[in-house]
Amino acid sequence: MIEPFDKPIYFTRPLLPDLTAVTEQLRDVWQSGFLTNNGQKHRELERRLREYLGAPTLSLFVNGMLALSAAVYALKLRGEVITTPFTFPATPNALALAGITPVFADIDPDNLTLDPERIEKLINPSTTAILAVHVFGSLCDVEAVSAIAKRHGLRVIYDAAHAFGARLNGQPIASFGDATMFSFHATKLFHTGEGGALAMTNPDQKISVDYWKNFGIKSEEEVVMVGTNGKMSELQASLGLAVLPLVEGERSRRKKIRSIYREELGEVPGIRFIPDQPNVVHSHQYFVIRIVAKKFGRTRDEVQQSLQHYNVFPRKYFFPLCSNTAPFRHHYSSHPGRLPIANHAVTETLALPYFGALTDEDVRRICSMLRSFARP
Ligand SMILES: *Cc1c(COP(=O)(O)O)cnc(C)c1O
């Protein structure tokens, strides 16, 4: 008999620093009297994150979505941009809001990231860029994407909302492509409640990004472009400074949780994992399994519902597929017949509870529940 949890267990839980660590940061803000506009906490967090991420440049934002829009703006994209349907709506929305048509290419069957082999067929004279997403912590094939972009004179943006601190062959993930976006939403490993950042590879472009997020204002006397308001406040930056020292501890705790999930579920027919990638330092953003209904004897949706009876709330992630949503489903590239792998993957993936406050015992109990649902 497996006991349900007393309190609901969600698929993630924000990393909450000790409140005194937050108030310590806030005390400085109160003393300065500056609540926003590139204040002391903003400058400190920007510098510390640039170092932590090994990013060539970094600009903080009020959220990740606007950081992505800034990249689209700074790289002067237009026409069509090739992207993945297996992502959060922010990715195609940043393109569509700028009047660009997102063109969807199918994904890799194992890593679930944009499949480079599918990109080239979709390139036409209107194509200006590739917007690829690092999914759950698995990295895109950045080398193949760069090679295609180079051949066709395209820009490359990475949505690294799931890849905070990830590295490939020792190289920071923000060192690839023209621009890399990070999200600091509360559900992300490192967060500022709401927040985000953009790493531009070309330092000149950081300058225009910083004007753009401040209404196009260059100085008290000079407005140089049309911009928006994307500034991170001192309150968000203070929270970030209190969260940052906890990130490595959280990451290693998640690593342990991941190994328990893998050990306990590794032999269960019909449960598949996302494979580890060689030479990659994983961000540990999510732990996602795939339920192969034919072998497991239950569908992913049935598994999700059954877990809810035990007070466990995993998430169908990503769901729905962006190419099947109202804003995008009418485009030719969205036809499910053109995206068979992505359309199949969204029926199988399930993000399990994955945060450091889970005990080993909690994780083992969730695994017992999952094993008990199998009907091979
Ligand atoms: C969270 C997320 C975003 C959006 O970031 P916000 O900070 O919430 O605006 C974009 N893309 C992906 C893949 C995400 O998971």
The ligand as a Gaussian input file, in Angstrom:
#p B3LYP/6-31G(d) Opt

LIG

0 1
 C       10.452000      29.883000     -19.189000
 C       10.701000      29.837000     -20.658000
 C       10.663000      30.998000     -21.455000
 C       10.097000      32.287000     -20.977000
 O       10.768000      32.933000     -20.027000
 P       10.028000      34.014000     -19.092000
 O       11.141000      34.465000     -18.226000
 O        8.948000      33.295000     -18.345000
 O        9.501000      35.098000     -19.965000
 C       11.058000      30.892000     -22.775000
 N       11.414000      29.725000     -23.326000
 C       11.431000      28.578000     -22.602000
 C       11.861000      27.307000     -23.270000
 C       11.049000      28.595000     -21.260000
 O       11.002000      27.454000     -20.566000

